[in-house]
Amino acid sequence: MSDLRFDDPTRSNHQPQRDFLTPRQFLQAHPGLRRTKLYEDLKASRIPHVRLGRKLLIPADALDRMIAVPTDHT
């Protein structure tokens, strides 16, 4: 059986590896963000995330990507 590695740059359909954080880890990485606000934003899908069973995982670069995306303020 071959060993398939998703971070292998020689594969033609290579996607960049993305790091995910738990909400606790995300809050530690962003000390200005309050726990209540994080969960409100997750519930409203303002912060991208995935749910695996009961576990929430947030891309480590979620806030950076949100800031980079222009919003329509009309």
CHARMM-style PDB file with segment names, atoms N, HN, CA, C and O in Angstrom:
ATOM      1  N   MET     1       0.846  -1.180   0.000  1.00  0.00      PROA
ATOM      2  CA  MET     1       0.000   0.000   0.000  1.00  0.00      PROA
ATOM      3  C   MET     1       0.890   1.240   0.000  1.00  0.00      PROA
ATOM      4  O   MET     1       1.864   1.302   0.749  1.00  0.00      PROA
ATOM      5  N   SER     2       0.566   2.214  -0.824  1.00  0.00      PROA
ATOM      6  HN  SER     2      -0.226   2.164  -1.432  1.00  0.00      PROA
ATOM      7  CA  SER     2       1.384   3.420  -0.889  1.00  0.00      PROA
ATOM      8  C   SER     2       1.011   4.381   0.237  1.00  0.00      PROA
ATOM      9  O   SER     2      -0.110   4.374   0.745  1.00  0.00      PROA
ATOM     10  N   ASP     3       1.965   5.186   0.599  1.00  0.00      PROA
ATOM     11  HN  ASP     3       2.876   5.191   0.186  1.00  0.00      PROA
ATOM     12  CA  ASP     3       1.761   6.178   1.642  1.00  0.00      PROA
ATOM     13  C   ASP     3       1.364   7.487   0.972  1.00  0.00      PROA
ATOM     14  O   ASP     3       2.214   8.147   0.375  1.00  0.00      PROA
ATOM     15  N   LEU     4       0.092   7.878   1.056  1.00  0.00      PROA
ATOM     16  HN  LEU     4      -0.599   7.342   1.541  1.00  0.00      PROA
ATOM     17  CA  LEU     4      -0.385   9.122   0.472  1.00  0.00      PROA
ATOM     18  C   LEU     4      -0.204  10.245   1.487  1.00  0.00      PROA
ATOM     19  O   LEU     4      -0.715  10.173   2.604  1.00  0.00      PROA
ATOM     20  N   ARG     5       0.510  11.255   1.097  1.00  0.00      PROA
ATOM     21  HN  ARG     5       0.925  11.313   0.189  1.00  0.00      PROA
ATOM     22  CA  ARG     5       0.752  12.390   1.977  1.00  0.00      PROA
ATOM     23  C   ARG     5       0.148  13.618   1.319  1.00  0.00      PROA
ATOM     24  O   ARG     5       0.472  13.943   0.177  1.00  0.00      PROA
ATOM     25  N   PHE     6      -0.720  14.291   2.032  1.00  0.00      PROA
ATOM     26  HN  PHE     6      -0.984  14.027   2.960  1.00  0.00      PROA
ATOM     27  CA  PHE     6      -1.396  15.447   1.473  1.00  0.00      PROA
ATOM     28  C   PHE     6      -0.480  16.659   1.326  1.00  0.00      PROA
ATOM     29  O   PHE     6      -0.794  17.588   0.582  1.00  0.00      PROA
ATOM     30  N   ASP     7       0.655  16.654   2.032  1.00  0.00      PROA
ATOM     31  HN  ASP     7       0.910  15.899   2.637  1.00  0.00      PROA
ATOM     32  CA  ASP     7       1.560  17.787   1.928  1.00  0.00      PROA
ATOM     33  C   ASP     7       2.707  17.533   0.964  1.00  0.00      PROA
ATOM     34  O   ASP     7       3.719  18.232   1.018  1.00  0.00      PROA
ATOM     35  N   ASP     8       2.572  16.547   0.085  1.00  0.00      PROA
ATOM     36  HN  ASP     8       1.750  15.979   0.041  1.00  0.00      PROA
ATOM     37  CA  ASP     8       3.606  16.184  -0.880  1.00  0.00      PROA
ATOM     38  C   ASP     8       3.552  17.155  -2.059  1.00  0.00      PROA
ATOM     39  O   ASP     8       2.598  17.110  -2.835  1.00  0.00      PROA
ATOM     40  N   PRO     9       4.563  18.046  -2.219  1.00  0.00      PROA
ATOM     41  CA  PRO     9       4.520  19.034  -3.300  1.00  0.00      PROA
ATOM     42  C   PRO     9       4.699  18.449  -4.688  1.00  0.00      PROA
ATOM     43  O   PRO     9       4.525  19.167  -5.673  1.00  0.00      PROA
ATOM     44  N   THR    10       5.037  17.180  -4.804  1.00  0.00      PROA
ATOM     45  HN  THR    10       5.178  16.597  -4.004  1.00  0.00      PROA
ATOM     46  CA  THR    10       5.218  16.570  -6.124  1.00  0.00      PROA
ATOM     47  C   THR    10       3.898  16.108  -6.730  1.00  0.00      PROA
ATOM     48  O   THR    10       3.853  15.769  -7.912  1.00  0.00      PROA
ATOM     49  N   ARG    11       2.841  16.087  -5.957  1.00  0.00      PROA
ATOM     50  HN  ARG    11       2.877  16.362  -4.996  1.00  0.00      PROA
ATOM     51  CA  ARG    11       1.539  15.666  -6.483  1.00  0.00      PROA
ATOM     52  C   ARG    11       0.929  16.793  -7.304  1.00  0.00      PROA
ATOM     53  O   ARG    11       1.017  17.959  -6.919  1.00  0.00      PROA
ATOM     54  N   SER    12       0.311  16.453  -8.433  1.00  0.00      PROA
ATOM     55  HN  SER    12       0.240  15.506  -8.745  1.00  0.00      PROA
ATOM     56  CA  SER    12      -0.215  17.469  -9.341  1.00  0.00      PROA
ATOM     57  C   SER    12      -1.417  18.206  -8.759  1.00  0.00      PROA
ATOM     58  O   SER    12      -1.618  19.377  -9.083  1.00  0.00      PROA
ATOM     59  N   ASN    13      -2.209  17.576  -7.928  1.00  0.00      PROA
ATOM     60  HN  ASN    13      -2.046  16.625  -7.666  1.00  0.00      PROA
ATOM     61  CA  ASN    13      -3.379  18.235  -7.349  1.00  0.00      PROA
ATOM     62  C   ASN    13      -3.065  18.742  -5.942  1.00  0.00      PROA
ATOM     63  O   ASN    13      -3.928  18.733  -5.065  1.00  0.00      PROA
ATOM     64  N   HSD    14      -1.847  19.174  -5.741  1.00  0.00      PROA
ATOM     65  HN  HSD    14      -1.146  19.181  -6.454  1.00  0.00      PROA
ATOM     66  CA  HSD    14      -1.389  19.610  -4.420  1.00  0.00      PROA
ATOM     67  C   HSD    14      -2.141  20.853  -3.952  1.00  0.00      PROA
ATOM     68  O   HSD    14      -2.245  21.840  -4.680  1.00  0.00      PROA
ATOM     69  N   GLN    15      -2.648  20.793  -2.762  1.00  0.00      PROA
ATOM     70  HN  GLN    15      -2.563  19.991  -2.171  1.00  0.00      PROA
ATOM     71  CA  GLN    15      -3.265  21.928  -2.098  1.00  0.00      PROA
ATOM     72  C   GLN    15      -2.343  22.356  -0.964  1.00  0.00      PROA
ATOM     73  O   GLN    15      -1.710  21.504  -0.341  1.00  0.00      PROA
ATOM     74  N   PRO    16      -2.249  23.654  -0.679  1.00  0.00      PROA
ATOM     75  CA  PRO    16      -1.410  24.061   0.433  1.00  0.00      PROA
ATOM     76  C   PRO    16      -1.944  23.481   1.750  1.00  0.00      PROA
ATOM     77  O   PRO    16      -3.153  23.388   1.962  1.00  0.00      PROA
ATOM     78  N   GLN    17      -1.025  23.103   2.609  1.00  0.00      PROA
ATOM     79  HN  GLN    17      -0.043  23.178   2.437  1.00  0.00      PROA
ATOM     80  CA  GLN    17      -1.433  22.546   3.895  1.00  0.00      PROA
ATOM     81  C   GLN    17      -1.985  23.670   4.753  1.00  0.00      PROA
ATOM     82  O   GLN    17      -1.399  24.751   4.808  1.00  0.00      PROA
ATOM     83  N   ARG    18      -3.094  23.433   5.417  1.00  0.00      PROA
ATOM     84  HN  ARG    18      -3.570  22.554   5.372  1.00  0.00      PROA
ATOM     85  CA  ARG    18      -3.731  24.437   6.247  1.00  0.00      PROA
ATOM     86  C   ARG    18      -3.750  23.950   7.683  1.00  0.00      PROA
ATOM     87  O   ARG    18      -4.106  22.806   7.963  1.00  0.00      PROA
ATOM     88  N   ASP    19      -3.362  24.831   8.581  1.00  0.00      PROA
ATOM     89  HN  ASP    19      -3.072  25.761   8.353  1.00  0.00      PROA
ATOM     90  CA  ASP    19      -3.404  24.505   9.998  1.00  0.00      PROA
ATOM     91  C   ASP    19      -4.742  24.915  10.577  1.00  0.00      PROA
ATOM     92  O   ASP    19      -5.278  25.972  10.242  1.00  0.00      PROA
ATOM     93  N   PHE    20      -5.280  24.078  11.445  1.00  0.00      PROA
ATOM     94  HN  PHE    20      -4.845  23.220  11.718  1.00  0.00      PROA
ATOM     95  CA  PHE    20      -6.538  24.342  12.129  1.00  0.00      PROA
ATOM     96  C   PHE    20      -6.292  24.413  13.621  1.00  0.00      PROA
ATOM     97  O   PHE    20      -5.425  23.726  14.161  1.00  0.00      PROA
ATOM     98  N   LEU    21      -7.077  25.264  14.279  1.00  0.00      PROA
ATOM     99  HN  LEU    21      -7.781  25.822  13.839  1.00  0.00      PROA
ATOM    100  CA  LEU    21      -6.974  25.442  15.717  1.00  0.00      PROA
ATOM    101  C   LEU    21      -8.324  25.186  16.370  1.00  0.00      PROA
ATOM    102  O   LEU    21      -9.372  25.414  15.766  1.00  0.00      PROA
ATOM    103  N   THR    22      -8.287  24.713  17.605  1.00  0.00      PROA
ATOM    104  HN  THR    22      -7.436  24.528  18.096  1.00  0.00      PROA
ATOM    105  CA  THR    22      -9.505  24.636  18.393  1.00  0.00      PROA
ATOM    106  C   THR    22      -9.859  26.060  18.823  1.00  0.00      PROA
ATOM    107  O   THR    22      -9.000  26.939  18.762  1.00  0.00      PROA
ATOM    108  N   PRO    23     -11.088  26.312  19.254  1.00  0.00      PROA
ATOM    109  CA  PRO    23     -11.422  27.660  19.730  1.00  0.00      PROA
ATOM    110  C   PRO    23     -10.484  28.140  20.849  1.00  0.00      PROA
ATOM    111  O   PRO    23     -10.118  29.315  20.877  1.00  0.00      PROA
ATOM    112  N   ARG    24     -10.100  27.269  21.748  1.00  0.00      PROA
ATOM    113  HN  ARG    24     -10.397  26.315  21.726  1.00  0.00      PROA
ATOM    114  CA  ARG    24      -9.189  27.656  22.826  1.00  0.00      PROA
ATOM    115  C   ARG    24      -7.834  28.094  22.256  1.00  0.00      PROA
ATOM    116  O   ARG    24      -7.286  29.115  22.672  1.00  0.00      PROA
ATOM    117  N   GLN    25      -7.305  27.334  21.320  1.00  0.00      PROA
ATOM    118  HN  GLN    25      -7.750  26.505  20.982  1.00  0.00      PROA
ATOM    119  CA  GLN    25      -6.027  27.681  20.699  1.00  0.00      PROA
ATOM    120  C   GLN    25      -6.143  28.983  19.907  1.00  0.00      PROA
ATOM    121  O   GLN    25      -5.227  29.805  19.907  1.00  0.00      PROA
ATOM    122  N   PHE    26      -7.289  29.162  19.227  1.00  0.00      PROA
ATOM    123  HN  PHE    26      -8.034  28.494  19.226  1.00  0.00      PROA
ATOM    124  CA  PHE    26      -7.516  30.370  18.440  1.00  0.00      PROA
ATOM    125  C   PHE    26      -7.542  31.597  19.350  1.00  0.00      PROA
ATOM    126  O   PHE    26      -6.980  32.636  19.004  1.00  0.00      PROA
ATOM    127  N   LEU    27      -8.186  31.484  20.502  1.00  0.00      PROA
ATOM    128  HN  LEU    27      -8.643  30.640  20.782  1.00  0.00      PROA
ATOM    129  CA  LEU    27      -8.228  32.590  21.457  1.00  0.00      PROA
ATOM    130  C   LEU    27      -6.843  32.893  22.016  1.00  0.00      PROA
ATOM    131  O   LEU    27      -6.507  34.055  22.243  1.00  0.00      PROA
ATOM    132  N   GLN    28      -6.047  31.865  22.236  1.00  0.00      PROA
ATOM    133  HN  GLN    28      -6.320  30.921  22.051  1.00  0.00      PROA
ATOM    134  CA  GLN    28      -4.682  32.080  22.714  1.00  0.00      PROA
ATOM    135  C   GLN    28      -3.833  32.786  21.659  1.00  0.00      PROA
ATOM    136  O   GLN    28      -2.965  33.592  21.997  1.00  0.00      PROA
ATOM    137  N   ALA    29      -4.077  32.489  20.396  1.00  0.00      PROA
ATOM    138  HN  ALA    29      -4.782  31.834  20.122  1.00  0.00      PROA
ATOM    139  CA  ALA    29      -3.333  33.112  19.305  1.00  0.00      PROA
ATOM    140  C   ALA    29      -3.786  34.552  19.052  1.00  0.00      PROA
ATOM    141  O   ALA    29      -3.037  35.350  18.489  1.00  0.00      PROA
ATOM    142  N   HSD    30      -5.010  34.882  19.468  1.00  0.00      PROA
ATOM    143  HN  HSD    30      -5.619  34.233  19.926  1.00  0.00      PROA
ATOM    144  CA  HSD    30      -5.589  36.215  19.262  1.00  0.00      PROA
ATOM    145  C   HSD    30      -6.098  36.734  20.605  1.00  0.00      PROA
ATOM    146  O   HSD    30      -7.302  36.694  20.860  1.00  0.00      PROA
ATOM    147  N   PRO    31      -5.207  37.220  21.466  1.00  0.00      PROA
ATOM    148  CA  PRO    31      -5.593  37.583  22.835  1.00  0.00      PROA
ATOM    149  C   PRO    31      -6.593  38.730  22.925  1.00  0.00      PROA
ATOM    150  O   PRO    31      -7.241  38.874  23.962  1.00  0.00      PROA
ATOM    151  N   GLY    32      -6.749  39.541  21.907  1.00  0.00      PROA
ATOM    152  HN  GLY    32      -6.224  39.425  21.064  1.00  0.00      PROA
ATOM    153  CA  GLY    32      -7.719  40.630  21.947  1.00  0.00      PROA
ATOM    154  C   GLY    32      -9.149  40.182  21.689  1.00  0.00      PROA
ATOM    155  O   GLY    32     -10.083  40.961  21.878  1.00  0.00      PROA
ATOM    156  N   LEU    33      -9.329  38.965  21.270  1.00  0.00      PROA
ATOM    157  HN  LEU    33      -8.570  38.332  21.116  1.00  0.00      PROA
ATOM    158  CA  LEU    33     -10.645  38.431  20.935  1.00  0.00      PROA
ATOM    159  C   LEU    33     -11.267  37.782  22.170  1.00  0.00      PROA
ATOM    160  O   LEU    33     -10.623  36.975  22.842  1.00  0.00      PROA
ATOM    161  N   ARG    34     -12.490  38.127  22.462  1.00  0.00      PROA
ATOM    162  HN  ARG    34     -13.013  38.783  21.916  1.00  0.00      PROA
ATOM    163  CA  ARG    34     -13.179  37.558  23.623  1.00  0.00      PROA
ATOM    164  C   ARG    34     -13.889  36.262  23.237  1.00  0.00      PROA
ATOM    165  O   ARG    34     -14.343  36.095  22.105  1.00  0.00      PROA
ATOM    166  N   ARG    35     -13.972  35.359  24.194  1.00  0.00      PROA
ATOM    167  HN  ARG    35     -13.604  35.494  25.114  1.00  0.00      PROA
ATOM    168  CA  ARG    35     -14.564  34.036  23.979  1.00  0.00      PROA
ATOM    169  C   ARG    35     -16.016  34.145  23.481  1.00  0.00      PROA
ATOM    170  O   ARG    35     -16.408  33.467  22.531  1.00  0.00      PROA
ATOM    171  N   THR    36     -16.793  34.996  24.128  1.00  0.00      PROA
ATOM    172  HN  THR    36     -16.475  35.547  24.899  1.00  0.00      PROA
ATOM    173  CA  THR    36     -18.204  35.155  23.753  1.00  0.00      PROA
ATOM    174  C   THR    36     -18.334  35.642  22.309  1.00  0.00      PROA
ATOM    175  O   THR    36     -19.161  35.141  21.548  1.00  0.00      PROA
ATOM    176  N   LYS    37     -17.510  36.620  21.945  1.00  0.00      PROA
ATOM    177  HN  LYS    37     -16.838  37.027  22.564  1.00  0.00      PROA
ATOM    178  CA  LYS    37     -17.545  37.162  20.578  1.00  0.00      PROA
ATOM    179  C   LYS    37     -17.141  36.095  19.564  1.00  0.00      PROA
ATOM    180  O   LYS    37     -17.741  35.995  18.494  1.00  0.00      PROA
ATOM    181  N   LEU    38     -16.133  35.304  19.895  1.00  0.00      PROA
ATOM    182  HN  LEU    38     -15.646  35.385  20.765  1.00  0.00      PROA
ATOM    183  CA  LEU    38     -15.705  34.228  18.995  1.00  0.00      PROA
ATOM    184  C   LEU    38     -16.861  33.270  18.723  1.00  0.00      PROA
ATOM    185  O   LEU    38     -17.143  32.952  17.567  1.00  0.00      PROA
ATOM    186  N   TYR    39     -17.528  32.809  19.774  1.00  0.00      PROA
ATOM    187  HN  TYR    39     -17.299  33.067  20.713  1.00  0.00      PROA
ATOM    188  CA  TYR    39     -18.617  31.853  19.582  1.00  0.00      PROA
ATOM    189  C   TYR    39     -19.814  32.476  18.872  1.00  0.00      PROA
ATOM    190  O   TYR    39     -20.499  31.790  18.113  1.00  0.00      PROA
ATOM    191  N   GLU    40     -20.082  33.766  19.103  1.00  0.00      PROA
ATOM    192  HN  GLU    40     -19.525  34.323  19.720  1.00  0.00      PROA
ATOM    193  CA  GLU    40     -21.145  34.447  18.352  1.00  0.00      PROA
ATOM    194  C   GLU    40     -20.817  34.473  16.860  1.00  0.00      PROA
ATOM    195  O   GLU    40     -21.669  34.198  16.016  1.00  0.00      PROA
ATOM    196  N   ASP    41     -19.556  34.814  16.556  1.00  0.00      PROA
ATOM    197  HN  ASP    41     -18.864  35.038  17.242  1.00  0.00      PROA
ATOM    198  CA  ASP    41     -19.135  34.879  15.152  1.00  0.00      PROA
ATOM    199  C   ASP    41     -19.102  33.504  14.497  1.00  0.00      PROA
ATOM    200  O   ASP    41     -19.402  33.379  13.310  1.00  0.00      PROA
ATOM    201  N   LEU    42     -18.746  32.485  15.244  1.00  0.00      PROA
ATOM    202  HN  LEU    42     -18.502  32.586  16.208  1.00  0.00      PROA
ATOM    203  CA  LEU    42     -18.776  31.126  14.703  1.00  0.00      PROA
ATOM    204  C   LEU    42     -20.217  30.703  14.410  1.00  0.00      PROA
ATOM    205  O   LEU    42     -20.504  30.143  13.352  1.00  0.00      PROA
ATOM    206  N   LYS    43     -21.113  30.973  15.347  1.00  0.00      PROA
ATOM    207  HN  LYS    43     -20.880  31.428  16.207  1.00  0.00      PROA
ATOM    208  CA  LYS    43     -22.524  30.597  15.168  1.00  0.00      PROA
ATOM    209  C   LYS    43     -23.145  31.300  13.963  1.00  0.00      PROA
ATOM    210  O   LYS    43     -23.957  30.714  13.247  1.00  0.00      PROA
ATOM    211  N   ALA    44     -22.760  32.559  13.742  1.00  0.00      PROA
ATOM    212  HN  ALA    44     -22.101  33.035  14.324  1.00  0.00      PROA
ATOM    213  CA  ALA    44     -23.283  33.341  12.618  1.00  0.00      PROA
ATOM    214  C   ALA    44     -22.496  33.090  11.332  1.00  0.00      PROA
ATOM    215  O   ALA    44     -22.780  33.711  10.308  1.00  0.00      PROA
ATOM    216  N   SER    45     -21.515  32.192  11.370  1.00  0.00      PROA
ATOM    217  HN  SER    45     -21.284  31.687  12.202  1.00  0.00      PROA
ATOM    218  CA  SER    45     -20.661  31.859  10.224  1.00  0.00      PROA
ATOM    219  C   SER    45     -19.871  33.048   9.702  1.00  0.00      PROA
ATOM    220  O   SER    45     -19.544  33.105   8.517  1.00  0.00      PROA
ATOM    221  N   ARG    46     -19.562  33.995  10.575  1.00  0.00      PROA
ATOM    222  HN  ARG    46     -19.828  33.949  11.538  1.00  0.00      PROA
ATOM    223  CA  ARG    46     -18.703  35.111  10.182  1.00  0.00      PROA
ATOM    224  C   ARG    46     -17.235  34.704  10.207  1.00  0.00      PROA
ATOM    225  O   ARG    46     -16.414  35.300   9.510  1.00  0.00      PROA
ATOM    226  N   ILE    47     -16.903  33.699  11.000  1.00  0.00      PROA
ATOM    227  HN  ILE    47     -17.570  33.215  11.566  1.00  0.00      PROA
ATOM    228  CA  ILE    47     -15.563  33.140  11.026  1.00  0.00      PROA
ATOM    229  C   ILE    47     -15.655  31.752  10.422  1.00  0.00      PROA
ATOM    230  O   ILE    47     -16.435  30.926  10.896  1.00  0.00      PROA
ATOM    231  N   PRO    48     -14.868  31.475   9.375  1.00  0.00      PROA
ATOM    232  CA  PRO    48     -14.931  30.147   8.755  1.00  0.00      PROA
ATOM    233  C   PRO    48     -14.480  29.071   9.738  1.00  0.00      PROA
ATOM    234  O   PRO    48     -13.562  29.279  10.530  1.00  0.00      PROA
ATOM    235  N   HSD    49     -15.133  27.935   9.672  1.00  0.00      PROA
ATOM    236  HN  HSD    49     -15.879  27.766   9.028  1.00  0.00      PROA
ATOM    237  CA  HSD    49     -14.806  26.831  10.570  1.00  0.00      PROA
ATOM    238  C   HSD    49     -15.384  25.540  10.012  1.00  0.00      PROA
ATOM    239  O   HSD    49     -16.220  25.555   9.110  1.00  0.00      PROA
ATOM    240  N   VAL    50     -14.931  24.442  10.556  1.00  0.00      PROA
ATOM    241  HN  VAL    50     -14.252  24.430  11.290  1.00  0.00      PROA
ATOM    242  CA  VAL    50     -15.505  23.140  10.238  1.00  0.00      PROA
ATOM    243  C   VAL    50     -15.844  22.461  11.551  1.00  0.00      PROA
ATOM    244  O   VAL    50     -15.216  22.710  12.581  1.00  0.00      PROA
ATOM    245  N   ARG    51     -16.837  21.609  11.495  1.00  0.00      PROA
ATOM    246  HN  ARG    51     -17.347  21.407  10.658  1.00  0.00      PROA
ATOM    247  CA  ARG    51     -17.232  20.850  12.673  1.00  0.00      PROA
ATOM    248  C   ARG    51     -17.052  19.378  12.348  1.00  0.00      PROA
ATOM    249  O   ARG    51     -17.588  18.874  11.361  1.00  0.00      PROA
ATOM    250  N   LEU    52     -16.296  18.703  13.185  1.00  0.00      PROA
ATOM    251  HN  LEU    52     -15.861  19.112  13.986  1.00  0.00      PROA
ATOM    252  CA  LEU    52     -16.110  17.255  13.079  1.00  0.00      PROA
ATOM    253  C   LEU    52     -16.702  16.639  14.341  1.00  0.00      PROA
ATOM    254  O   LEU    52     -16.072  16.613  15.398  1.00  0.00      PROA
ATOM    255  N   GLY    53     -17.915  16.152  14.203  1.00  0.00      PROA
ATOM    256  HN  GLY    53     -18.427  16.174  13.344  1.00  0.00      PROA
ATOM    257  CA  GLY    53     -18.613  15.673  15.393  1.00  0.00      PROA
ATOM    258  C   GLY    53     -18.892  16.853  16.304  1.00  0.00      PROA
ATOM    259  O   GLY    53     -19.551  17.812  15.902  1.00  0.00      PROA
ATOM    260  N   ARG    54     -18.396  16.787  17.521  1.00  0.00      PROA
ATOM    261  HN  ARG    54     -17.861  16.009  17.848  1.00  0.00      PROA
ATOM    262  CA  ARG    54     -18.576  17.884  18.474  1.00  0.00      PROA
ATOM    263  C   ARG    54     -17.406  18.864  18.459  1.00  0.00      PROA
ATOM    264  O   ARG    54     -17.435  19.876  19.161  1.00  0.00      PROA
ATOM    265  N   LYS    55     -16.388  18.573  17.674  1.00  0.00      PROA
ATOM    266  HN  LYS    55     -16.365  17.752  17.104  1.00  0.00      PROA
ATOM    267  CA  LYS    55     -15.168  19.389  17.669  1.00  0.00      PROA
ATOM    268  C   LYS    55     -15.253  20.487  16.620  1.00  0.00      PROA
ATOM    269  O   LYS    55     -15.581  20.227  15.462  1.00  0.00      PROA
ATOM    270  N   LEU    56     -14.957  21.714  17.030  1.00  0.00      PROA
ATOM    271  HN  LEU    56     -14.690  21.925  17.970  1.00  0.00      PROA
ATOM    272  CA  LEU    56     -14.874  22.845  16.117  1.00  0.00      PROA
ATOM    273  C   LEU    56     -13.418  23.089  15.766  1.00  0.00      PROA
ATOM    274  O   LEU    56     -12.553  23.086  16.642  1.00  0.00      PROA
ATOM    275  N   LEU    57     -13.149  23.298  14.491  1.00  0.00      PROA
ATOM    276  HN  LEU    57     -13.851  23.300  13.779  1.00  0.00      PROA
ATOM    277  CA  LEU    57     -11.805  23.606  14.037  1.00  0.00      PROA
ATOM    278  C   LEU    57     -11.857  24.868  13.188  1.00  0.00      PROA
ATOM    279  O   LEU    57     -12.685  25.000  12.287  1.00  0.00      PROA
ATOM    280  N   ILE    58     -10.952  25.793  13.497  1.00  0.00      PROA
ATOM    281  HN  ILE    58     -10.279  25.686  14.229  1.00  0.00      PROA
ATOM    282  CA  ILE    58     -10.911  27.083  12.831  1.00  0.00      PROA
ATOM    283  C   ILE    58      -9.582  27.195  12.096  1.00  0.00      PROA
ATOM    284  O   ILE    58      -8.537  26.920  12.686  1.00  0.00      PROA
ATOM    285  N   PRO    59      -9.590  27.592  10.822  1.00  0.00      PROA
ATOM    286  CA  PRO    59      -8.314  27.789  10.134  1.00  0.00      PROA
ATOM    287  C   PRO    59      -7.473  28.809  10.897  1.00  0.00      PROA
ATOM    288  O   PRO    59      -7.984  29.843  11.327  1.00  0.00      PROA
ATOM    289  N   ALA    60      -6.199  28.522  11.062  1.00  0.00      PROA
ATOM    290  HN  ALA    60      -5.784  27.682  10.712  1.00  0.00      PROA
ATOM    291  CA  ALA    60      -5.318  29.410  11.821  1.00  0.00      PROA
ATOM    292  C   ALA    60      -5.272  30.811  11.224  1.00  0.00      PROA
ATOM    293  O   ALA    60      -5.060  31.786  11.945  1.00  0.00      PROA
ATOM    294  N   ASP    61      -5.469  30.918   9.913  1.00  0.00      PROA
ATOM    295  HN  ASP    61      -5.641  30.126   9.328  1.00  0.00      PROA
ATOM    296  CA  ASP    61      -5.406  32.221   9.245  1.00  0.00      PROA
ATOM    297  C   ASP    61      -6.786  32.839   9.006  1.00  0.00      PROA
ATOM    298  O   ASP    61      -6.925  33.710   8.148  1.00  0.00      PROA
ATOM    299  N   ALA    62      -7.796  32.408   9.744  1.00  0.00      PROA
ATOM    300  HN  ALA    62      -7.682  31.701  10.442  1.00  0.00      PROA
ATOM    301  CA  ALA    62      -9.171  32.855   9.515  1.00  0.00      PROA
ATOM    302  C   ALA    62      -9.320  34.372   9.626  1.00  0.00      PROA
ATOM    303  O   ALA    62      -9.948  34.986   8.764  1.00  0.00      PROA
ATOM    304  N   LEU    63      -8.760  34.986  10.661  1.00  0.00      PROA
ATOM    305  HN  LEU    63      -8.250  34.487  11.361  1.00  0.00      PROA
ATOM    306  CA  LEU    63      -8.899  36.440  10.807  1.00  0.00      PROA
ATOM    307  C   LEU    63      -8.154  37.179   9.715  1.00  0.00      PROA
ATOM    308  O   LEU    63      -8.642  38.192   9.213  1.00  0.00      PROA
ATOM    309  N   ASP    64      -6.982  36.694   9.338  1.00  0.00      PROA
ATOM    310  HN  ASP    64      -6.586  35.872   9.747  1.00  0.00      PROA
ATOM    311  CA  ASP    64      -6.229  37.327   8.255  1.00  0.00      PROA
ATOM    312  C   ASP    64      -7.015  37.292   6.955  1.00  0.00      PROA
ATOM    313  O   ASP    64      -7.046  38.273   6.211  1.00  0.00      PROA
ATOM    314  N   ARG    65      -7.651  36.155   6.684  1.00  0.00      PROA
ATOM    315  HN  ARG    65      -7.626  35.358   7.288  1.00  0.00      PROA
ATOM    316  CA  ARG    65      -8.433  36.038   5.447  1.00  0.00      PROA
ATOM    317  C   ARG    65      -9.669  36.918   5.505  1.00  0.00      PROA
ATOM    318  O   ARG    65     -10.067  37.473   4.481  1.00  0.00      PROA
ATOM    319  N   MET    66     -10.293  37.065   6.678  1.00  0.00      PROA
ATOM    320  HN  MET    66      -9.970  36.615   7.510  1.00  0.00      PROA
ATOM    321  CA  MET    66     -11.474  37.925   6.810  1.00  0.00      PROA
ATOM    322  C   MET    66     -11.100  39.385   6.568  1.00  0.00      PROA
ATOM    323  O   MET    66     -11.849  40.126   5.931  1.00  0.00      PROA
ATOM    324  N   ILE    67      -9.951  39.790   7.074  1.00  0.00      PROA
ATOM    325  HN  ILE    67      -9.343  39.188   7.591  1.00  0.00      PROA
ATOM    326  CA  ILE    67      -9.501  41.177   6.908  1.00  0.00      PROA
ATOM    327  C   ILE    67      -9.162  41.462   5.447  1.00  0.00      PROA
ATOM    328  O   ILE    67      -9.393  42.570   4.965  1.00  0.00      PROA
ATOM    329  N   ALA    68      -8.626  40.486   4.751  1.00  0.00      PROA
ATOM    330  HN  ALA    68      -8.438  39.586   5.143  1.00  0.00      PROA
ATOM    331  CA  ALA    68      -8.203  40.660   3.362  1.00  0.00      PROA
ATOM    332  C   ALA    68      -9.377  40.729   2.389  1.00  0.00      PROA
ATOM    333  O   ALA    68      -9.230  41.253   1.285  1.00  0.00      PROA
ATOM    334  N   VAL    69     -10.532  40.212   2.779  1.00  0.00      PROA
ATOM    335  HN  VAL    69     -10.652  39.786   3.676  1.00  0.00      PROA
ATOM    336  CA  VAL    69     -11.694  40.193   1.894  1.00  0.00      PROA
ATOM    337  C   VAL    69     -12.456  41.507   2.012  1.00  0.00      PROA
ATOM    338  O   VAL    69     -12.913  41.856   3.100  1.00  0.00      PROA
ATOM    339  N   PRO    70     -12.600  42.241   0.907  1.00  0.00      PROA
ATOM    340  CA  PRO    70     -13.365  43.505   0.977  1.00  0.00      PROA
ATOM    341  C   PRO    70     -14.835  43.215   1.231  1.00  0.00      PROA
ATOM    342  O   PRO    70     -15.387  42.241   0.719  1.00  0.00      PROA
ATOM    343  N   THR    71     -15.460  44.070   2.027  1.00  0.00      PROA
ATOM    344  HN  THR    71     -15.012  44.862   2.443  1.00  0.00      PROA
ATOM    345  CA  THR    71     -16.887  43.906   2.328  1.00  0.00      PROA
ATOM    346  C   THR    71     -17.665  45.021   1.676  1.00  0.00      PROA
ATOM    347  O   THR    71     -17.122  46.096   1.418  1.00  0.00      PROA
ATOM    348  N   ASP    72     -18.918  44.779   1.412  1.00  0.00      PROA
ATOM    349  HN  ASP    72     -19.358  43.906   1.621  1.00  0.00      PROA
ATOM    350  CA  ASP    72     -19.818  45.760   0.810  1.00  0.00      PROA
ATOM    351  C   ASP    72     -20.510  46.504   1.930  1.00  0.00      PROA
ATOM    352  O   ASP    72     -21.303  45.915   2.665  1.00  0.00      PROA
ATOM    353  N   HSD    73     -20.225  47.796   2.075  1.00  0.00      PROA
ATOM    354  HN  HSD    73     -19.581  48.274   1.477  1.00  0.00      PROA
ATOM    355  CA  HSD    73     -20.797  48.598   3.160  1.00  0.00      PROA
ATOM    356  C   HSD    73     -21.928  49.492   2.669  1.00  0.00      PROA
ATOM    357  O   HSD    73     -22.017  50.645   3.090  1.00  0.00      PROA
ATOM    358  N   THR    74     -22.792  48.994   1.793  1.00  0.00      PROA
ATOM    359  HN  THR    74     -22.720  48.057   1.451  1.00  0.00      PROA
ATOM    360  CA  THR    74     -23.876  49.812   1.282  1.00  0.00      PROA
ATOM    361  C   THR    74     -25.141  49.571   2.051  1.00  0.00      PROA
ATOM    362  OT1 THR    74     -26.168  50.181   1.756  1.00  0.00      PROA
TER     363      THR     74
END
